[in-house]
Amino acid sequence: MLEDGVRNSHLEELLDGAFSVDIIRIFKSDPPVYQLAVDQLGCNPQDILFFPSNACDVSGSATFGFQAVWVNRFGQVPERLPGNPFLEIKTLDALLQYFSAD
């Protein structure tokens, strides 16, 4: 299902990978879920931008060491959980203002 979504959205050329917890049968916010991406990409946690849409996933991913970009579409109030987002945006296209045209 994940692969179909990436392909149908024409994102294959833009992503380094898309990983599913189906292969490890553990779910967020258990640290092995985030370690899966680190292992698959062969990088450090802080090298990964993670785009959660809820505060619980911000907490888990940021605490693990990812740079969490909270896509807070509905203006949710931050929960009192450990870990803070690197950035908070309302829509994914808002991210474009943070990249230069170089």
Chimera marker file (.cmm) of the C-alpha trace (Angstrom):
<marker_set name="trace">
<marker id="1" x="0.000" y="0.000" z="0.000" r="1" g="1" b="0" radius="0.5"/>
<marker id="2" x="2.819" y="2.412" z="0.884" r="1" g="1" b="0" radius="0.5"/>
<marker id="3" x="4.692" y="1.746" z="-2.349" r="1" g="1" b="0" radius="0.5"/>
<marker id="4" x="1.498" y="2.298" z="-4.357" r="1" g="1" b="0" radius="0.5"/>
<marker id="5" x="0.891" y="5.614" z="-2.594" r="1" g="1" b="0" radius="0.5"/>
<marker id="6" x="4.411" y="6.842" z="-3.343" r="1" g="1" b="0" radius="0.5"/>
<marker id="7" x="4.177" y="5.726" z="-6.974" r="1" g="1" b="0" radius="0.5"/>
<marker id="8" x="0.693" y="7.181" z="-7.527" r="1" g="1" b="0" radius="0.5"/>
<marker id="9" x="1.833" y="10.490" z="-6.028" r="1" g="1" b="0" radius="0.5"/>
<marker id="10" x="4.868" y="10.522" z="-8.356" r="1" g="1" b="0" radius="0.5"/>
<marker id="11" x="7.246" y="10.873" z="-5.423" r="1" g="1" b="0" radius="0.5"/>
<marker id="12" x="9.668" y="8.029" z="-6.235" r="1" g="1" b="0" radius="0.5"/>
<marker id="13" x="12.376" y="10.371" z="-7.541" r="1" g="1" b="0" radius="0.5"/>
<marker id="14" x="12.079" y="12.714" z="-4.547" r="1" g="1" b="0" radius="0.5"/>
<marker id="15" x="12.371" y="10.241" z="-1.683" r="1" g="1" b="0" radius="0.5"/>
<marker id="16" x="15.393" y="8.305" z="-0.478" r="1" g="1" b="0" radius="0.5"/>
<marker id="17" x="13.047" y="5.623" z="0.789" r="1" g="1" b="0" radius="0.5"/>
<marker id="18" x="9.682" y="4.766" z="2.251" r="1" g="1" b="0" radius="0.5"/>
<marker id="19" x="9.670" y="2.273" z="5.110" r="1" g="1" b="0" radius="0.5"/>
<marker id="20" x="6.854" y="0.455" z="6.824" r="1" g="1" b="0" radius="0.5"/>
<marker id="21" x="6.703" y="-0.984" z="10.321" r="1" g="1" b="0" radius="0.5"/>
<marker id="22" x="5.035" y="-4.025" z="8.781" r="1" g="1" b="0" radius="0.5"/>
<marker id="23" x="8.465" y="-5.655" z="8.426" r="1" g="1" b="0" radius="0.5"/>
<marker id="24" x="9.307" y="-5.371" z="12.141" r="1" g="1" b="0" radius="0.5"/>
<marker id="25" x="5.770" y="-5.613" z="13.595" r="1" g="1" b="0" radius="0.5"/>
<marker id="26" x="6.402" y="-2.839" z="16.137" r="1" g="1" b="0" radius="0.5"/>
<marker id="27" x="4.689" y="0.516" z="16.055" r="1" g="1" b="0" radius="0.5"/>
<marker id="28" x="5.544" y="4.147" z="16.814" r="1" g="1" b="0" radius="0.5"/>
<marker id="29" x="6.742" y="5.439" z="19.184" r="1" g="1" b="0" radius="0.5"/>
<marker id="30" x="8.860" y="2.411" z="20.068" r="1" g="1" b="0" radius="0.5"/>
<marker id="31" x="12.529" y="3.321" z="19.248" r="1" g="1" b="0" radius="0.5"/>
<marker id="32" x="13.113" y="0.322" z="16.904" r="1" g="1" b="0" radius="0.5"/>
<marker id="33" x="10.608" y="1.910" z="14.517" r="1" g="1" b="0" radius="0.5"/>
<marker id="34" x="12.829" y="4.952" z="14.091" r="1" g="1" b="0" radius="0.5"/>
<marker id="35" x="15.982" y="2.817" z="14.073" r="1" g="1" b="0" radius="0.5"/>
<marker id="36" x="14.554" y="1.058" z="11.006" r="1" g="1" b="0" radius="0.5"/>
<marker id="37" x="14.903" y="4.266" z="8.968" r="1" g="1" b="0" radius="0.5"/>
<marker id="38" x="18.423" y="4.917" z="10.313" r="1" g="1" b="0" radius="0.5"/>
<marker id="39" x="19.491" y="1.385" z="9.366" r="1" g="1" b="0" radius="0.5"/>
<marker id="40" x="17.837" y="1.466" z="5.931" r="1" g="1" b="0" radius="0.5"/>
<marker id="41" x="19.339" y="4.853" z="5.043" r="1" g="1" b="0" radius="0.5"/>
<marker id="42" x="22.728" y="4.246" z="6.676" r="1" g="1" b="0" radius="0.5"/>
<marker id="43" x="22.771" y="7.618" z="8.396" r="1" g="1" b="0" radius="0.5"/>
<marker id="44" x="22.490" y="9.223" z="11.826" r="1" g="1" b="0" radius="0.5"/>
<marker id="45" x="19.090" y="10.032" z="13.366" r="1" g="1" b="0" radius="0.5"/>
<marker id="46" x="19.741" y="13.789" z="13.195" r="1" g="1" b="0" radius="0.5"/>
<marker id="47" x="20.153" y="13.488" z="9.400" r="1" g="1" b="0" radius="0.5"/>
<marker id="48" x="16.491" y="12.518" z="9.001" r="1" g="1" b="0" radius="0.5"/>
<marker id="49" x="13.636" y="14.976" z="8.568" r="1" g="1" b="0" radius="0.5"/>
<marker id="50" x="10.479" y="13.313" z="9.865" r="1" g="1" b="0" radius="0.5"/>
<marker id="51" x="7.034" y="14.757" z="9.099" r="1" g="1" b="0" radius="0.5"/>
<marker id="52" x="4.542" y="13.667" z="11.773" r="1" g="1" b="0" radius="0.5"/>
<marker id="53" x="1.016" y="15.043" z="11.839" r="1" g="1" b="0" radius="0.5"/>
<marker id="54" x="0.345" y="14.496" z="15.527" r="1" g="1" b="0" radius="0.5"/>
<marker id="55" x="2.065" y="15.510" z="18.748" r="1" g="1" b="0" radius="0.5"/>
<marker id="56" x="2.667" y="11.930" z="19.894" r="1" g="1" b="0" radius="0.5"/>
<marker id="57" x="4.755" y="11.199" z="16.799" r="1" g="1" b="0" radius="0.5"/>
<marker id="58" x="6.600" y="14.511" z="17.214" r="1" g="1" b="0" radius="0.5"/>
<marker id="59" x="7.572" y="13.392" z="20.705" r="1" g="1" b="0" radius="0.5"/>
<marker id="60" x="8.722" y="9.913" z="19.709" r="1" g="1" b="0" radius="0.5"/>
<marker id="61" x="10.702" y="10.945" z="16.653" r="1" g="1" b="0" radius="0.5"/>
<marker id="62" x="12.290" y="14.049" z="18.208" r="1" g="1" b="0" radius="0.5"/>
<marker id="63" x="13.238" y="12.146" z="21.353" r="1" g="1" b="0" radius="0.5"/>
<marker id="64" x="14.874" y="9.493" z="19.165" r="1" g="1" b="0" radius="0.5"/>
<marker id="65" x="16.926" y="12.194" z="17.457" r="1" g="1" b="0" radius="0.5"/>
<marker id="66" x="15.095" y="12.916" z="14.197" r="1" g="1" b="0" radius="0.5"/>
<marker id="67" x="14.468" y="16.475" z="13.089" r="1" g="1" b="0" radius="0.5"/>
<marker id="68" x="10.691" y="16.409" z="13.440" r="1" g="1" b="0" radius="0.5"/>
<marker id="69" x="8.745" y="18.811" z="11.247" r="1" g="1" b="0" radius="0.5"/>
<marker id="70" x="5.264" y="18.885" z="12.753" r="1" g="1" b="0" radius="0.5"/>
<marker id="71" x="2.639" y="19.196" z="10.039" r="1" g="1" b="0" radius="0.5"/>
<marker id="72" x="0.032" y="20.694" z="12.367" r="1" g="1" b="0" radius="0.5"/>
<marker id="73" x="-2.830" y="21.077" z="9.876" r="1" g="1" b="0" radius="0.5"/>
<marker id="74" x="-5.500" y="21.677" z="12.499" r="1" g="1" b="0" radius="0.5"/>
<marker id="75" x="-3.601" y="23.952" z="14.876" r="1" g="1" b="0" radius="0.5"/>
<marker id="76" x="-3.423" y="21.400" z="17.679" r="1" g="1" b="0" radius="0.5"/>
<marker id="77" x="-2.024" y="22.557" z="20.989" r="1" g="1" b="0" radius="0.5"/>
<marker id="78" x="1.324" y="20.898" z="21.790" r="1" g="1" b="0" radius="0.5"/>
<marker id="79" x="1.035" y="18.087" z="24.299" r="1" g="1" b="0" radius="0.5"/>
<marker id="80" x="3.143" y="17.930" z="27.444" r="1" g="1" b="0" radius="0.5"/>
<marker id="81" x="5.466" y="15.260" z="26.071" r="1" g="1" b="0" radius="0.5"/>
<marker id="82" x="9.249" y="15.113" z="25.731" r="1" g="1" b="0" radius="0.5"/>
<marker id="83" x="10.801" y="16.149" z="22.444" r="1" g="1" b="0" radius="0.5"/>
<marker id="84" x="10.092" y="19.264" z="20.421" r="1" g="1" b="0" radius="0.5"/>
<marker id="85" x="9.638" y="19.767" z="16.702" r="1" g="1" b="0" radius="0.5"/>
<marker id="86" x="12.486" y="21.242" z="14.714" r="1" g="1" b="0" radius="0.5"/>
<marker id="87" x="9.829" y="23.182" z="12.807" r="1" g="1" b="0" radius="0.5"/>
<marker id="88" x="6.031" y="23.455" z="12.842" r="1" g="1" b="0" radius="0.5"/>
<marker id="89" x="4.124" y="24.050" z="9.611" r="1" g="1" b="0" radius="0.5"/>
<marker id="90" x="0.451" y="23.944" z="8.692" r="1" g="1" b="0" radius="0.5"/>
<marker id="91" x="0.838" y="22.468" z="5.190" r="1" g="1" b="0" radius="0.5"/>
<marker id="92" x="3.639" y="20.635" z="3.413" r="1" g="1" b="0" radius="0.5"/>
<marker id="93" x="3.984" y="23.381" z="0.819" r="1" g="1" b="0" radius="0.5"/>
<marker id="94" x="4.906" y="25.775" z="3.650" r="1" g="1" b="0" radius="0.5"/>
<marker id="95" x="8.182" y="23.855" z="3.849" r="1" g="1" b="0" radius="0.5"/>
<marker id="96" x="9.266" y="25.324" z="0.497" r="1" g="1" b="0" radius="0.5"/>
<marker id="97" x="9.999" y="28.708" z="2.066" r="1" g="1" b="0" radius="0.5"/>
<marker id="98" x="12.828" y="27.086" z="4.053" r="1" g="1" b="0" radius="0.5"/>
<marker id="99" x="14.705" y="25.911" z="0.955" r="1" g="1" b="0" radius="0.5"/>
<marker id="100" x="16.663" y="28.221" z="-1.320" r="1" g="1" b="0" radius="0.5"/>
<marker id="101" x="16.379" y="28.120" z="-5.095" r="1" g="1" b="0" radius="0.5"/>
<marker id="102" x="20.129" y="27.376" z="-5.404" r="1" g="1" b="0" radius="0.5"/>
<link id1="1" id2="2" r="1" g="1" b="0" radius="0.2"/>
<link id1="2" id2="3" r="1" g="1" b="0" radius="0.2"/>
<link id1="3" id2="4" r="1" g="1" b="0" radius="0.2"/>
<link id1="4" id2="5" r="1" g="1" b="0" radius="0.2"/>
<link id1="5" id2="6" r="1" g="1" b="0" radius="0.2"/>
<link id1="6" id2="7" r="1" g="1" b="0" radius="0.2"/>
<link id1="7" id2="8" r="1" g="1" b="0" radius="0.2"/>
<link id1="8" id2="9" r="1" g="1" b="0" radius="0.2"/>
<link id1="9" id2="10" r="1" g="1" b="0" radius="0.2"/>
<link id1="10" id2="11" r="1" g="1" b="0" radius="0.2"/>
<link id1="11" id2="12" r="1" g="1" b="0" radius="0.2"/>
<link id1="12" id2="13" r="1" g="1" b="0" radius="0.2"/>
<link id1="13" id2="14" r="1" g="1" b="0" radius="0.2"/>
<link id1="14" id2="15" r="1" g="1" b="0" radius="0.2"/>
<link id1="15" id2="16" r="1" g="1" b="0" radius="0.2"/>
<link id1="16" id2="17" r="1" g="1" b="0" radius="0.2"/>
<link id1="17" id2="18" r="1" g="1" b="0" radius="0.2"/>
<link id1="18" id2="19" r="1" g="1" b="0" radius="0.2"/>
<link id1="19" id2="20" r="1" g="1" b="0" radius="0.2"/>
<link id1="20" id2="21" r="1" g="1" b="0" radius="0.2"/>
<link id1="21" id2="22" r="1" g="1" b="0" radius="0.2"/>
<link id1="22" id2="23" r="1" g="1" b="0" radius="0.2"/>
<link id1="23" id2="24" r="1" g="1" b="0" radius="0.2"/>
<link id1="24" id2="25" r="1" g="1" b="0" radius="0.2"/>
<link id1="25" id2="26" r="1" g="1" b="0" radius="0.2"/>
<link id1="26" id2="27" r="1" g="1" b="0" radius="0.2"/>
<link id1="27" id2="28" r="1" g="1" b="0" radius="0.2"/>
<link id1="28" id2="29" r="1" g="1" b="0" radius="0.2"/>
<link id1="29" id2="30" r="1" g="1" b="0" radius="0.2"/>
<link id1="30" id2="31" r="1" g="1" b="0" radius="0.2"/>
<link id1="31" id2="32" r="1" g="1" b="0" radius="0.2"/>
<link id1="32" id2="33" r="1" g="1" b="0" radius="0.2"/>
<link id1="33" id2="34" r="1" g="1" b="0" radius="0.2"/>
<link id1="34" id2="35" r="1" g="1" b="0" radius="0.2"/>
<link id1="35" id2="36" r="1" g="1" b="0" radius="0.2"/>
<link id1="36" id2="37" r="1" g="1" b="0" radius="0.2"/>
<link id1="37" id2="38" r="1" g="1" b="0" radius="0.2"/>
<link id1="38" id2="39" r="1" g="1" b="0" radius="0.2"/>
<link id1="39" id2="40" r="1" g="1" b="0" radius="0.2"/>
<link id1="40" id2="41" r="1" g="1" b="0" radius="0.2"/>
<link id1="41" id2="42" r="1" g="1" b="0" radius="0.2"/>
<link id1="42" id2="43" r="1" g="1" b="0" radius="0.2"/>
<link id1="43" id2="44" r="1" g="1" b="0" radius="0.2"/>
<link id1="44" id2="45" r="1" g="1" b="0" radius="0.2"/>
<link id1="45" id2="46" r="1" g="1" b="0" radius="0.2"/>
<link id1="46" id2="47" r="1" g="1" b="0" radius="0.2"/>
<link id1="47" id2="48" r="1" g="1" b="0" radius="0.2"/>
<link id1="48" id2="49" r="1" g="1" b="0" radius="0.2"/>
<link id1="49" id2="50" r="1" g="1" b="0" radius="0.2"/>
<link id1="50" id2="51" r="1" g="1" b="0" radius="0.2"/>
<link id1="51" id2="52" r="1" g="1" b="0" radius="0.2"/>
<link id1="52" id2="53" r="1" g="1" b="0" radius="0.2"/>
<link id1="53" id2="54" r="1" g="1" b="0" radius="0.2"/>
<link id1="54" id2="55" r="1" g="1" b="0" radius="0.2"/>
<link id1="55" id2="56" r="1" g="1" b="0" radius="0.2"/>
<link id1="56" id2="57" r="1" g="1" b="0" radius="0.2"/>
<link id1="57" id2="58" r="1" g="1" b="0" radius="0.2"/>
<link id1="58" id2="59" r="1" g="1" b="0" radius="0.2"/>
<link id1="59" id2="60" r="1" g="1" b="0" radius="0.2"/>
<link id1="60" id2="61" r="1" g="1" b="0" radius="0.2"/>
<link id1="61" id2="62" r="1" g="1" b="0" radius="0.2"/>
<link id1="62" id2="63" r="1" g="1" b="0" radius="0.2"/>
<link id1="63" id2="64" r="1" g="1" b="0" radius="0.2"/>
<link id1="64" id2="65" r="1" g="1" b="0" radius="0.2"/>
<link id1="65" id2="66" r="1" g="1" b="0" radius="0.2"/>
<link id1="66" id2="67" r="1" g="1" b="0" radius="0.2"/>
<link id1="67" id2="68" r="1" g="1" b="0" radius="0.2"/>
<link id1="68" id2="69" r="1" g="1" b="0" radius="0.2"/>
<link id1="69" id2="70" r="1" g="1" b="0" radius="0.2"/>
<link id1="70" id2="71" r="1" g="1" b="0" radius="0.2"/>
<link id1="71" id2="72" r="1" g="1" b="0" radius="0.2"/>
<link id1="72" id2="73" r="1" g="1" b="0" radius="0.2"/>
<link id1="73" id2="74" r="1" g="1" b="0" radius="0.2"/>
<link id1="74" id2="75" r="1" g="1" b="0" radius="0.2"/>
<link id1="75" id2="76" r="1" g="1" b="0" radius="0.2"/>
<link id1="76" id2="77" r="1" g="1" b="0" radius="0.2"/>
<link id1="77" id2="78" r="1" g="1" b="0" radius="0.2"/>
<link id1="78" id2="79" r="1" g="1" b="0" radius="0.2"/>
<link id1="79" id2="80" r="1" g="1" b="0" radius="0.2"/>
<link id1="80" id2="81" r="1" g="1" b="0" radius="0.2"/>
<link id1="81" id2="82" r="1" g="1" b="0" radius="0.2"/>
<link id1="82" id2="83" r="1" g="1" b="0" radius="0.2"/>
<link id1="83" id2="84" r="1" g="1" b="0" radius="0.2"/>
<link id1="84" id2="85" r="1" g="1" b="0" radius="0.2"/>
<link id1="85" id2="86" r="1" g="1" b="0" radius="0.2"/>
<link id1="86" id2="87" r="1" g="1" b="0" radius="0.2"/>
<link id1="87" id2="88" r="1" g="1" b="0" radius="0.2"/>
<link id1="88" id2="89" r="1" g="1" b="0" radius="0.2"/>
<link id1="89" id2="90" r="1" g="1" b="0" radius="0.2"/>
<link id1="90" id2="91" r="1" g="1" b="0" radius="0.2"/>
<link id1="91" id2="92" r="1" g="1" b="0" radius="0.2"/>
<link id1="92" id2="93" r="1" g="1" b="0" radius="0.2"/>
<link id1="93" id2="94" r="1" g="1" b="0" radius="0.2"/>
<link id1="94" id2="95" r="1" g="1" b="0" radius="0.2"/>
<link id1="95" id2="96" r="1" g="1" b="0" radius="0.2"/>
<link id1="96" id2="97" r="1" g="1" b="0" radius="0.2"/>
<link id1="97" id2="98" r="1" g="1" b="0" radius="0.2"/>
<link id1="98" id2="99" r="1" g="1" b="0" radius="0.2"/>
<link id1="99" id2="100" r="1" g="1" b="0" radius="0.2"/>
<link id1="100" id2="101" r="1" g="1" b="0" radius="0.2"/>
<link id1="101" id2="102" r="1" g="1" b="0" radius="0.2"/>
</marker_set>
